[in-house]
Amino acid sequence: MLSTPEVGIERFSETHWKSLRYFNLYRFAVALLLFCSALLYPSAFPVLTPHQGLQHLMLAGIYLASTALTVILAYRHRQHASMQLTASVMVDVLVMTLLIHVGGGLGSGLGSMLLVTLAGAGLVGQGRLVLFYAAMATLAVLFEQSYRALQNDFDAAGFFHAGVFSAGFFAVAVSARLLARRVIANEVLARQRGVDLNNQTVISQRVIEEMQDGVLVLSSDGQVRQSNPRARQLLALHGGKGISECSPELAQGFVNWCQNPGEEAALVNVPASGIQLRARFIRTVSTENDVLVFLEDIGRLQEQARQIKLAALGRLTANIAHEIRNPLSAISHAGELLREERRGQLYERLLRIVLDNAQRLERIVSDILELGRRDRSYRERIDLREALPLFIEECRVKENLPADVVRLELSGRAILCFDRSHFHQVLWNLLGNALRHSQRAAGSVRLLVCDARADDQLELHVIDDGQGVDEACREQIFEPFFTTHHRGTGLGLFIARELCEANGAQLELQKPGLGPGADFCLLGRAVGC
């Protein structure tokens, strides 16, 4: 989740309370030192004169108790921080002024303790009320010096010291205020940069997790430090496996790259899935010399290139077919008009040749248009246990076939991810060819569905009992405009294979097949629709 400014405010409040606690702990330590000094060694410190030892002890005890109370309040009662700070400073001003008076005036040196208190209060309070604290300390010192003068202990140097301390109070207050503003500005900047850095980290992490390419971070000895979900999926990287276990070729490619960093990419295979990957190695700027590895699925890249080719070829074929269909329609229409005239047998035969070839060209144009639309595929989950019986019944009615000519054999999951209209067209072409070359006896054509060797794939075989395909024709069987039938266009199997590729499937002529005749196998995905 991305950070917001409210998070920064909460952290600043916590920092403020922590500073207040440290300030109170400092005050408690000073109070404890004064109390122990007055209790144990009253004559060892000039500031604690022996003739005022009891008063020193009482004031130090009161100061110790008050600082202990402020420490407890700062930990237990996390409210009204400014009031707690103001109360602490006022207690310090009062106690230190009394200690100065009991100790014989500003010459005791305790006035410098107020300077530290004001500086600390200015930083903790972020500059707020620090001038008020300085004014109160100045009034207290001047009042103490005036009271001492009224007690027949007038000393001009004492007023000079009081003036110097007062100027020092305000100088420290102003300095603390300016420093506090700078600290606040730095904290706000650091907080904002922290939020920006956190947001950038979250966004970068999300981008890496959603990337279509795998990303690995390898140590110098080839150990996997980090990986994104796509990399774990491509390499089957689970359970603490190393890259040498998932893909020995990738491990060897990493070793070769370390020896020769100029080779940025390597083609590797993953035995578990049979996927071919393109691995790119990039040295990071980390102190541990980690290596960043990008894994690109070659099949996905080829599929993207194929889709671009299909889109461009589709537009081209549509334009060509449109230009051919217009004059072809005119020729067919003119031929139909000429048929109405009776001019002899030769004339009828020539006219029939014209019309038959016009119809053949019309079929070619239709096939080309279908070829151009193969990039518009919408893959869906097709249950072959339901779809194939309906298709066989449709074929039997249309071709006027006996009920037992086409036999269906189903096993495994029988689920195919395919565009339904494309699947209908491919299967109709394969089944039409099988019927054309079969004996049309019982079981002459078999539709066999079974699971493939890969876990996520399925095989659909269309098998006939004909003469099969000659060796000379096997290499050309899927080429456009190649046909062994005098009325064929030569585009049926070519379009069928292109439609299969558009749906992430393969269409192959098996050698040897599962029957005496031809065996066409459609290898498609059974999951991932």
ROFI-860335 format. One record per residue (C-alpha): y, z, x. Coordinates in steps of 0.2 Angstrom, whole numbers, plus 5000, padded with zeros to 4 digits. Layout:
BEGIN
YZX;...
This chain:
BEGIN
500050005000;501749965006;502950105011;504550135001;506150225005;505650374995;504250405008;505650415022;506650545012;505150655010;504850645029;506650685033;506550845022;504950905031;505850875048;507350975041;506251125036;505351125053;507051125062;507551275052;505951365055;506151335074;507951395073;507451555064;506051585077;507351575091;508451705082;506951815080;506551805099;508351845103;508351995091;506652055098;507352045116;508952145111;507952275102;506652295116;508052305129;508952435119;507352535116;506552525133;507852485146;509652535139;510352555157;509652395164;510852285154;512752285156;512952225138;512052385132;513152525139;512252695140;513452795129;513152675114;511252665116;510952735098;512152615090;511452465100;509652515094;510152525076;511052355076;509652275086;508352345073;509452285059;509552115067;507752105071;507352145052;508552015046;507851875057;506051915052;506551905034;507351735037;505751675046;504751725031;505851645019;505851475029;503951475028;503651545010;505251495000;505551315003;507151294993;509051304996;508951265014;510851255016;510951435009;509651505020;510551425035;512251495030;511551665027;510651665044;512351615053;513351745044;512051875049;512251815067;514151815067;514151995059;512852075071;513551985086;515252045082;514752225080;513752215096;515252145105;516252295098;515052425103;514752345120;516552355125;517252185119;517052005124;516852055142;515052105138;514551925137;513751925120;515051805113;514151665122;512651695110;513751645095;514051475104;512151445105;512051495086;513451375081;512651235091;510951265083;511651285066;512651115068;511051025073;509951105060;511251085046;511550905052;513450935054;513651015037;514751175036;514751185055;516651195055;516551335042;515351425053;516551405068;518051465058;517051625052;516551665070;518351645076;518951755062;517651885067;518051885085;519951895082;519752035070;518652135082;519952105096;521452155084;520452315078;520152365096;522052335100;522452445085;521352585092;522552605107;521552495118;522652345119;522252215132;523152045133;521651975143;520552015128;521651905116;521551765129;519651785130;519651785111;520651625111;519551535123;518051585114;518851525097;519251355105;517451355112;516751385094;517651235087;517251125102;515451165100;515551145081;516350965083;515150915097;513650975086;514350885071;514550715081;512850745089;512050785072;512750625065;512050525079;510350615077;510450575058;510850385062;509350385074;508150465062;508650345048;508450195060;506750265066;506250305048;506650125043;505850045057;504350155054;504250095036;504449915042;503149935055;501950015042;502349875030;502049745043;500449825048;499849825030;500349645027;499549595043;497949685039;497849605022;498149435029;496749455041;495549525028;495949375016;495849235030;494649105027;494249105046;493349245054;494249355066;493449465080;494149575093;493049595108;493149705123;492949635141;491149675140;490849585124;490749735112;491449705095;492949825092;493649755076;493149615063;493749555047;492549535032;492449345034;491849365052;490549495046;489949375033;489849215044;488949315058;487949435047;488749565058;488149725050;487349895055;488149895072;487449735078;488249645094;488649465095;487149435106;486049485092;486949385078;487349225088;486749215106;487749055108;489349145104;488949275117;488549145130;490149055125;491149215127;490349235145;490849045149;492549075143;492849225153;492249125169;493348975164;494749035152;495348855151;494048815138;494848875122;493448825110;491548815108;490348755095;489048895091;487648915078;487149065068;485249075067;485249185052;486249065040;486148905050;488048895049;488948805063;490548885069;492048835080;492448985091;494248995099;494549135112;496249205115;496749335128;497749485120;499149575128;498249745126;498049855141;496149845139;496049655141;495349635123;494949455118;495349385101;494049265093;494349155079;492849085070;493048925059;491648865048;491348685053;490648645036;492148715027;493248605038;492248455035;492348495016;494248505017;494248335026;493048265013;494148314999;495648235007;494748075009;494048084992;495748104984;496547964995;495047844991;495047894973;496847834971;496447674981;494947624971;495847664954;497147544959;495947404965;494847424949;496447414938;496947254947;495147174945;494947234927;496447144920;495946964925;494147014922;494547054904;495446884902;493946794909;492746884897;493846854882;494046674886;492146664888;491846734871;493046614863;492146464872;490446534865;491046494847;491046304852;489346224852;489346094866;487446084871;486146174881;486946154898;488546214892;487746364884;486846404901;488346394911;489346504899;487946634899;488046644918;489946664917;489846804904;488346894913;489246904930;490846954921;489847104913;489147144930;490847144938;491347264923;489947384928;490547374946;492247414941;491647564930;490647624944;492047614956;493147714944;491847844943;491847854962;493647874962;493548024950;492248124960;493548234968;493948304951;492448424951;492348584942;490748684948;489948794935;488248884934;486948764926;485348844920;484048704923;482848784912;483948744897;484848584904;483348484910;482248484894;483848424884;484148294897;482348234897;482348224878;483948124878;483248004891;481647984881;482547934865;483747814874;482347724884;481047744869;479847824881;478247914876;478348104877;477248134892;478048004904;479248124912;478448294917;479548444921;478948574934;480148734936;479948874948;481149004956;482849044950;483248864943;485148894944;486248754951;488148764955;488748584950;489948494939;489048464923;489648284920;489348244938;487548324937;487248214922;487748054930;486748094946;485148144937;485347994925;485447874940;483947954949;482847964933;483347784928;482847724945;481147824944;480747754927;481147574933;479947584948;478547694940;477047644930;477747724914;476047814912;475848004908;476648104922;477247954931;478948034934;479048214939;480648334940;480148474952;481348624954;481048754967;481948874979;482448804995;482148885012;483948955013;484149105001;485649024992;485048844989;483948754977;482948594977;482848464963;481548324966;481448164956;479748094960;478947934954;477247844956;477947674961;477747584977;479047694986;480447624997;480047505011;480447575029;481647435031;482647485016;482647675020;484147665031;485147565019;484647645002;486247745000;487447605006;488647534994;488147364986;486347374992;485147344978;483347284976;483547244958;484347074953;485347164939;485947314949;487647344956;487047424972;488247574969;487147694959;486347794974;487947784984;488947854970;487547984967;487648044985;489548044985;489548154969;488348274977;489348294992;490948324981;489948474974;489348544990;487648474988;486548344998;485448194991;484148135003;482648025002;481148125007;479948065020;478548095017;478848134998;477848244986;477148094977;476447924980;478147844976;479947884980;480448064981;482348094980;482848274983;484448354978;484848504989;486248614980;486948784980;486148914968;487449044970;489349054973;489948954958;
